[in-house]
Amino acid sequence: MIRKRRTISITSGKGGVGKSSIVSNMAYMLSSMGQLTYIFDADLSLGNIDVMFGMVPKFNVRDLIEGKKHITDIVAEGPFGIKIIPATSGVAELSHLSMEERQILVSSFRELPDYDFLIVDTSAGLSSNVVYFNAISDDIFIVVTPDPASLTDSYAVIKALRGKTGQKNFNIIMNLVKDENEALEMFRKILTVADKFLDVYLDFFGYIPADGNISAATKRQKLWAEHFPRTSATAALARICDRLVM
């Protein structure tokens, strides 16, 4: 079977928009669809993907960058066949990698066994790491909520990534919305401004409604897509994943 080896970044203008929750549950859903999926926790100094899965990895990306371990040594075996490349927590110097350190990471990714998806969970905002990890991805996904600050910051991220990476295509996932109507309304607000001032193409890739089951599962370090398979958020994420594997 030929694997796609497709790298997608999930990023956001501000924190607290549910980005890592989407990444974790997306990986679960893709895995359940037979897609071999890695998560790279690219919030290198404040990683939390291991927490989402209730894991305590033995090694992390710092061991790789310092040359102590090979990429296959630090990959943590998560549940459901998901493979996780863990970040550190509280190691400030990793928040801005040198070019040499970035090259170590990228060359290491090439040494991974075949996979279908490598999901890069970036930190929020516009650090040099965020720009770089988006630049090396095949597809960029921006997670946006109806919060006015999220809308403003998402536009700023798109503008900056357009200028610094040359990327023109951005996929928008609206999160924590009431319904599809609100999701489309929020998307149109970003689209209107982007069409006026930026040379970009924005794709409304899907939305995830606000759902009490999400917070209930997250507090228990459980995946909502697994524990609440019939909830509205899970159905919405399934539609997003269906588009990904098409």
C-alpha positions in Angstrom: 0.0 0.0 0.0 1.4 3.4 -1.0 1.1 6.0 1.8 0.5 9.7 1.0 3.1 11.2 3.3 1.0 14.4 3.5 2.1 17.0 6.0 -0.7 19.4 7.3 -0.3 22.2 9.8 -3.0 23.2 12.2 -2.4 26.7 13.4 -4.2 29.7 14.9 -3.9 33.4 15.5 -4.6 33.2 19.3 -4.5 30.5 21.9 -7.5 28.9 23.4 -9.4 28.1 20.2 -9.3 24.4 20.6 -6.5 23.7 18.2 -4.8 20.8 20.0 -8.2 19.2 20.8 -9.0 19.2 17.1 -5.6 17.8 16.2 -5.9 14.9 18.7 -9.4 14.0 17.7 -8.6 14.4 14.0 -5.7 11.9 14.4 -8.0 9.5 16.1 -10.6 9.7 13.4 -8.1 9.5 10.6 -6.5 6.4 12.3 -10.0 4.8 12.6 -10.3 5.3 8.8 -7.2 3.3 8.2 -4.9 6.3 7.8 -1.5 5.9 9.5 -1.2 9.2 11.3 1.6 11.0 13.2 1.2 14.1 15.3 4.2 16.4 15.7 3.7 18.6 18.7 5.3 21.8 17.3 4.6 23.9 20.4 8.1 22.9 21.3 8.5 24.6 24.6 4.9 24.2 25.9 3.7 21.0 24.3 0.4 19.4 25.4 -0.4 16.7 22.9 0.9 14.0 25.4 -1.5 15.5 28.0 -4.4 15.2 25.6 -3.7 11.5 25.4 -2.8 11.0 29.1 0.7 10.0 28.2 4.1 10.6 29.7 6.7 10.1 26.9 10.1 8.8 27.7 11.9 11.1 25.2 11.0 14.2 23.3 12.1 16.5 20.5 14.9 18.0 22.6 16.6 14.6 22.7 16.4 14.6 18.9 17.7 18.1 18.4 20.6 17.5 20.8 21.6 14.4 18.9 20.9 12.0 21.8 18.2 10.1 20.0 17.0 9.2 16.5 13.5 10.2 15.3 12.3 6.7 15.7 13.5 6.6 19.3 11.4 9.6 20.4 8.2 8.6 18.6 5.6 7.7 21.3 3.1 5.0 20.5 -0.3 6.6 21.2 -3.7 4.9 21.4 -5.5 3.7 18.2 -2.2 3.4 16.3 -1.5 7.1 16.5 2.2 8.0 16.6 3.3 11.1 18.5 6.5 13.2 18.2 6.4 14.9 21.6 7.5 18.4 22.5 9.0 19.6 25.8 7.4 21.6 28.5 9.0 24.7 29.9 12.1 24.7 27.8 12.1 28.3 26.6 15.1 28.0 24.2 13.2 25.7 21.9 10.6 28.4 21.2 12.9 29.8 18.6 14.9 27.1 16.7 18.1 27.9 14.8 18.2 27.1 11.1 20.5 24.1 11.9 18.0 22.8 14.5 15.1 23.2 12.0 17.1 21.2 9.4 17.7 18.4 11.9 13.9 18.2 12.4 13.0 18.3 8.7 15.6 15.7 7.7 14.4 13.5 10.6 10.8 13.6 9.3 12.1 12.2 6.0 13.5 9.2 7.9 10.1 8.3 9.4 8.5 5.1 8.0 5.8 5.7 5.5 2.6 7.4 6.8 -0.5 8.9 5.4 -0.7 12.1 7.5 1.8 14.0 9.6 -0.3 16.6 11.5 1.8 19.5 12.8 0.2 21.2 15.8 1.9 24.6 15.9 1.8 27.0 18.8 -0.5 30.0 18.4 0.6 33.3 17.0 3.5 34.2 14.7 6.8 33.1 16.2 9.6 32.1 13.8 8.8 28.4 14.6 5.2 28.8 13.6 6.1 30.5 10.3 8.7 27.7 9.5 6.4 24.8 10.3 3.7 26.2 8.2 6.1 26.8 5.4 7.2 23.1 5.2 3.6 21.8 5.3 1.7 20.7 2.2 -1.6 22.3 3.5 -2.2 25.0 6.2 -5.3 24.9 8.3 -6.3 27.9 10.4 -8.6 27.3 13.4 -10.9 30.3 14.0 -13.6 30.9 16.6 -16.4 33.6 16.6 -14.4 35.6 19.2 -13.6 38.9 17.5 -10.0 38.6 18.7 -9.7 35.2 17.0 -11.0 36.7 13.7 -8.6 39.6 13.9 -5.6 37.5 14.8 -6.5 34.9 12.1 -6.4 37.5 9.5 -3.0 38.7 10.8 -1.7 35.1 10.6 -2.9 34.7 7.1 -1.3 38.0 6.0 2.0 37.2 7.7 2.2 33.6 6.3 1.4 34.9 2.9 4.2 37.4 3.1 6.8 35.1 4.7 6.1 31.7 3.1 4.6 32.7 -0.3 1.7 30.3 0.5 -1.6 31.5 -1.1 -4.0 28.7 -0.1 -5.4 28.5 3.4 -8.0 26.2 4.8 -10.3 27.6 7.5 -11.9 25.5 10.2 -14.5 27.4 12.3 -14.6 26.1 15.8 -17.0 26.6 18.8 -19.8 28.0 16.6 -23.5 27.6 17.2 -24.2 26.0 13.8 -23.2 26.1 10.2 -24.9 29.4 9.6 -22.7 31.1 12.2 -19.7 29.3 10.8 -20.3 30.6 7.3 -21.1 34.1 8.6 -17.7 34.2 10.4 -15.9 32.8 7.4 -17.4 35.5 5.1 -16.1 38.2 7.4 -12.5 36.9 7.1 -13.0 36.3 3.4 -14.3 39.8 2.7 -11.3 41.4 4.2 -8.8 38.9 2.7 -10.3 39.3 -0.8 -9.9 43.1 -0.5 -6.3 43.3 0.9 -4.5 40.0 0.3 -3.7 37.8 -2.7 -4.9 34.6 -1.1 -7.4 31.8 -1.6 -9.4 30.8 1.5 -11.3 27.5 1.6 -14.1 26.9 4.1 -13.0 23.4 5.1 -15.6 22.8 7.7 -16.8 23.7 11.2 -17.1 22.2 14.6 -20.1 23.3 16.8 -19.8 24.2 20.5 -20.5 20.9 22.3 -20.6 20.3 26.0 -19.3 16.7 25.4 -16.0 18.2 24.2 -15.1 19.8 27.6 -16.5 16.8 29.5 -14.1 14.5 27.6 -11.1 16.8 27.7 -11.3 17.2 31.5 -11.0 13.4 31.7 -8.1 13.3 29.2 -10.4 11.4 26.8 -11.0 11.9 23.1 -14.5 13.2 22.5 -14.6 11.7 19.0 -14.1 8.3 20.6 -16.3 8.6 23.7 -19.1 10.6 22.1 -19.2 9.1 18.6 -22.8 10.4 18.0 -22.3 13.9 19.3 -22.6 16.9 16.8 -18.9 17.8 17.1 -17.8 14.3 16.2 -20.1 14.3 13.1 -18.7 17.6 12.0 -15.1 16.4 12.4 -15.9 13.3 10.5 -17.0 15.5 7.5 -13.6 17.3 7.7 -11.7 14.1 7.8 -13.7 12.7 4.9 -12.5 15.7 2.8 -8.9 15.1 3.9 -8.8 11.5 2.7 -10.7 12.1 -0.6 
